[in-house]
Each structure stands twice: as C-alpha cells, then as structure tokens.
C-alpha cells in the first residue's frame, strides 16, 4: 500500500504535504472530520458520511468549497492510487490559516486533508468472537457532541485510560445516563428489543447506528428504543454491543469487571453482525 495523503484535491506522497502552522485546526481545533470504512476497495456508505461532514462544516460556519460529489471522487482516487482494499479514510476540513484571533479571520480558505488509516479486521473478528470488556468514565465533553469537531481531548484521555486498563474502550456516563463510547454508539439487547441513547447533542452522529436502526433491526423484526438509561439497566440487559464505522458491530461482555448477561456473546448480536456483513457485501462487492 502506498502511503499517500490528499490535500485540497491533490494526492501527494506522505511527508510531502505542507500545512501551515497557522492553520486553525492546529491552533484551535477549528475544524470537522469524518471517518469512512473501506471494504473490497470501495468506500462504504460514502454519501451519508459526506453529508454528515458537510452538515458539520455548516454548523460551525466553515464555508463549503467542495461538493459531496467531489469528496466522493477524492475518496475513489485515494483508494485507486494507494492500491488499498480494506482500510478507513479520515477526512478533515479546517477553517484554514489565519491570524491568531479567536474570531473568524478574514479571507481564510478552508483546508481539506484526507489520508488512509490501516485497519486489522482479522484482529477485530477475533475480538468479536469472544466479546470485549470496556470501562466507564464521567462524560465531561462539551454539549455539542453531535458535531464531529477536532476538539477530542476528552476522548483521547478516556481512550488512553482504557488502554492502560487493558480495556477495549471507555463508555461515557453523563448525569448518571450512558451516552456512548469514545468512537462508537452503545446499545443493549433487553426484552427482545434494542435500546440506545436518543440521538441528540450528547452523542455523535453515527452511520452504523443509523443502518441498524433503519435497516438491520427491521430485517430481524426488532424494535429500536431510543431512551436514556443508567448502568443498572445495562447490567440487567441480555447483551450489549458497540457499533460504528471503526468497529462495525462489537459485542461487549464485561463492563467495569462486571459481566453483561451471562458474560458470553449472546444470540442477538451475532445475527446483527451477520446482517451487517451481508449488507456490506451487497454495497461493497469484491471487484472482479
């Protein structure tokens, strides 16, 4: 795989790019991002991902300089040029370079950067077979988590704590209610229904969550209940899992050293995983 980066539409070898130290993404975290999974050399759910990205840019008042169609073309070009088949593509738009002032600088030009994130999906499959353990953390993030901004220090610290605890991820708790993990939506299976936090300003928009809610759950004749719940509710659930572009669907069998259900991967989550994999195969078939 060639290590490449795309800057403002131009593909360069890694290390050849030039980003200004006055870029506001570097100075203030003044930008937005999106991560798109790639299967069989095809970007998965690229249109809703790019819609998310541009909606976030609008919310923080970064001028649109590329269309969804152009962003799709950039993904396809980066995949083709790098020769990669399974990976993730990180896309970031900042307000661009400007004087060191908190208010928007005049005449700044938004900066687009994209690059490939290697992913070990075989390792994820091994974890899926047994389920993962996670820990919990007080959710002290700002109250606009529905915008994918570059200000991710709380998630960085939480993920490092999980790493030091030898846990897969960290689950945020805000005012006693479970919100989400550092990079994924959290769901539980209880009473033959799927339960998850409502989609509001306290959680990130998540295309995998949307796919489960709108397609996969319906295909399995399951109802999705969007309601805030606490850890007592979680630990009385039958199953739990994380879902998102970076993990797909990942069973959770232990939280803070306490088993979820019987401590093993249950019957429902594997059905969701199979349905997700089948959907991916239809959307991203192997190239002949």
C-alpha positions in Angstrom: 0.0 0.0 0.0 1.3 3.4 -1.0 1.3 5.9 1.9 -0.5 8.9 0.5 -2.3 12.0 1.6 -4.8 14.2 -0.3 -4.5 17.9 0.3 -7.1 20.2 -1.3 -7.7 17.7 -4.0 -4.1 16.9 -4.8 -2.7 13.4 -3.9 0.9 13.5 -2.5 3.3 11.0 -1.0 3.2 11.0 2.8 5.5 13.6 4.2 5.4 15.8 1.0 2.4 17.7 2.1 2.7 21.2 3.6 0.2 22.5 6.2 0.6 26.0 7.7 1.4 26.2 11.4 -1.2 29.0 11.4 -3.9 26.5 10.3 -6.8 26.9 12.7 -7.3 23.2 13.1 -3.8 23.1 14.6 -4.3 26.3 16.7 -7.8 25.9 18.0 -9.2 22.6 16.8 -11.3 24.7 14.4 -12.5 22.0 12.0 -14.6 18.9 11.5 -13.9 15.3 10.5 -15.4 12.1 9.3 -14.1 8.5 9.0 -15.3 6.2 6.2 -14.7 2.5 6.2 -13.4 0.9 3.0 -14.3 -2.8 2.1 -13.0 -4.5 -1.0 -11.6 -1.3 -2.4 -15.0 0.5 -2.1 -15.9 3.3 0.4 -18.9 2.1 2.5 -21.9 4.4 2.9 -19.9 7.2 1.4 -22.9 9.5 0.7 -24.3 9.7 4.2 -20.8 10.1 5.6 -20.1 13.0 3.3 -23.5 14.5 4.1 -22.5 14.4 7.8 -19.2 16.1 7.1 -20.7 19.0 5.2 -23.6 19.4 7.6 -21.0 19.7 10.4 -19.0 22.2 8.4 -22.1 24.3 8.0 -22.9 24.1 11.7 -19.5 25.6 12.6 -19.8 28.1 9.7 -16.9 26.8 7.6 -17.6 27.7 4.0 -18.3 24.9 1.6 -15.6 24.6 -1.0 -16.3 21.1 -2.2 -19.5 19.2 -3.2 -20.4 15.8 -2.0 -19.7 14.5 -5.5 -16.2 15.9 -5.4 -15.5 14.4 -2.0 -16.7 11.0 -3.3 -14.3 11.4 -6.2 -11.4 12.2 -3.8 -12.1 9.0 -1.9 -12.2 6.9 -5.0 -9.0 8.5 -6.3 -7.1 7.9 -3.0 -8.2 4.3 -2.9 -7.2 3.7 -6.5 -3.8 5.4 -6.2 -2.9 3.7 -3.0 -4.0 0.2 -4.1 -5.6 -0.4 -0.7 -8.7 -2.7 -0.4 -9.6 -2.7 3.3 -9.0 0.4 5.4 -10.5 3.6 6.7 -10.2 7.0 5.2 -10.0 10.0 7.5 -11.2 13.3 6.1 -10.7 16.7 7.8 -11.8 20.2 6.9 -10.5 23.2 8.9 -11.3 26.9 8.6 -7.8 27.3 7.1 -4.9 29.5 8.1 -5.3 33.0 9.6 -4.1 35.4 12.2 -4.1 34.3 15.8 -7.5 35.5 16.9 -10.4 33.5 18.2 -13.0 35.1 15.9 -13.0 34.0 12.3 -10.1 35.6 10.3 -11.0 37.4 7.1 -10.3 35.7 3.7 -9.2 32.4 5.2 -9.5 29.5 2.8 -10.8 26.1 4.2 -8.2 23.3 4.2 -9.1 19.7 3.2 -6.9 16.8 4.1 -7.5 13.1 3.7 -5.5 10.0 4.4 -5.8 6.3 4.8 -5.9 4.6 8.2 -4.8 0.9 8.1 -7.2 -1.5 9.9 -6.7 -5.0 11.1 -10.1 -6.5 10.5 -8.9 -10.0 11.3 -8.0 -8.9 14.8 -11.4 -7.3 15.2 -13.0 -10.6 14.1 -11.1 -12.4 16.8 -12.4 -9.9 19.4 -15.9 -10.2 18.1 -15.9 -14.0 18.7 -15.4 -13.6 22.4 -16.7 -10.1 23.1 -14.8 -7.3 24.7 -14.5 -5.6 28.1 -14.9 -1.9 28.5 -14.7 0.6 31.4 -16.8 3.7 32.3 -15.9 7.3 32.6 -17.7 10.5 33.6 -18.8 12.3 30.4 -17.3 15.8 30.6 -17.3 16.6 26.9 -18.9 19.7 25.6 -22.6 19.8 24.8 -22.3 19.6 21.0 -21.1 16.1 20.5 -23.4 15.8 17.5 -20.8 17.8 15.6 -17.6 15.9 14.7 -15.2 18.7 15.7 -11.4 18.3 16.1 -11.7 19.1 19.8 -11.3 15.5 21.0 -9.1 15.7 24.1 -11.7 14.1 26.5 -12.0 11.1 24.1 -8.2 11.0 23.8 -7.8 10.8 27.6 -10.6 8.3 28.0 -9.2 6.0 25.3 -5.8 6.2 27.0 -7.3 5.2 30.3 -9.0 2.3 28.6 -5.6 1.3 27.1 -3.9 1.4 30.5 -6.7 -0.6 31.9 -6.4 -3.2 29.1 -10.0 -2.5 28.1 -11.2 -2.2 24.5 -12.9 1.2 25.0 -14.3 3.6 27.5 -18.1 4.2 28.0 -19.2 7.7 28.9 -21.7 8.4 31.6 -23.4 11.9 31.8 -25.6 12.8 34.7 -26.0 9.1 35.5 -27.0 8.1 32.0 -25.0 6.1 29.5 -24.2 8.2 26.3 -21.7 6.4 24.0 -18.1 5.3 23.9 -15.1 7.3 22.6 -15.8 6.3 19.0 -18.9 4.2 18.9 -22.6 4.1 19.7 -23.6 1.8 22.6 -26.6 -0.4 22.5 -28.1 -3.1 24.7 -30.5 -6.0 24.0 -33.3 -6.3 26.5 -36.8 -7.8 26.3 -36.0 -8.7 22.6 -35.5 -5.0 21.8 -32.5 -2.8 21.1 -32.0 0.1 23.4 -29.7 3.1 22.9 -29.4 6.8 23.9 -31.5 9.2 21.9 -29.8 10.9 19.0 -29.2 14.4 20.4 -26.4 16.8 21.2 -24.8 14.4 23.7 -23.8 11.7 21.1 -22.0 11.7 17.7 -23.9 11.1 14.6 -23.2 7.5 13.6 -23.9 6.0 10.2 -23.6 2.4 11.6 -26.2 3.2 14.3 -28.4 4.6 11.5 -28.1 1.5 9.5 -29.0 -0.7 12.4 -32.0 1.5 13.3 -33.4 1.9 9.8 -32.5 -1.4 8.1 -30.9 -4.2 10.1 -33.2 -4.2 13.2 -36.2 -4.1 10.9 -34.9 -7.0 8.9 -34.6 -9.0 12.1 -38.0 -7.9 13.2 -36.6 -6.0 16.2 -37.6 -2.6 17.6 -35.1 0.1 18.5 -35.9 2.1 21.6 -34.1 5.4 21.9 -34.2 6.2 25.6 -31.6 7.3 28.1 -30.7 4.6 30.7 -28.3 4.0 33.5 -25.7 1.3 34.3 -28.2 -0.6 36.4 -30.3 -1.0 33.3 -27.3 -2.1 31.3 -26.2 -4.7 33.7 -29.7 -6.2 33.7 -29.7 -6.4 29.9 -29.2 -9.7 28.0 -26.5 -8.4 25.7 -24.6 -5.2 24.9 -22.5 -4.0 21.9 -20.7 -1.1 20.3 -21.3 -0.1 16.7 -19.6 2.4 14.5 -17.5 2.9 11.3 -14.3 1.8 13.0 -15.5 -1.3 14.8 -18.6 -2.4 12.8 -20.6 -4.2 15.5 -18.6 -5.4 18.5 -20.2 -7.5 21.4 -19.5 -6.2 24.9 -19.4 -8.9 27.5 -17.9 -7.1 30.5 -18.1 -3.5 31.9 -16.0 -2.4 34.8 -15.3 -6.1 35.7 -19.0 -7.0 35.8 -20.4 -9.4 33.3 -23.2 -8.3 30.9 -25.8 -11.0 30.8 -24.0 -14.4 31.3 -20.7 -12.9 30.3 -20.7 -14.5 26.9 -21.6 -13.4 23.4 -25.4 -13.8 23.1 -27.7 -14.9 20.3 -28.9 -11.5 19.0 -25.6 -9.6 18.4 -24.2 -12.3 16.1 -27.4 -12.0 14.0 -26.8 -8.3 13.7 -23.2 -8.9 12.8 -24.2 -11.3 10.0 -26.9 -8.9 8.7 -24.3 -6.1 8.7 -21.7 -8.2 6.9 -24.3 -9.2 4.3 -25.2 -5.5 3.8 -21.6 -4.6 3.3 -21.1 -7.4 0.8 -24.0 -6.1 -1.2 -22.8 -2.5 -1.1 -19.1 -3.2 -1.5 -18.8 -6.4 -3.6 -15.4 -7.7 -4.4 -14.1 -6.4 -7.7 -13.9 -9.0 -10.5 
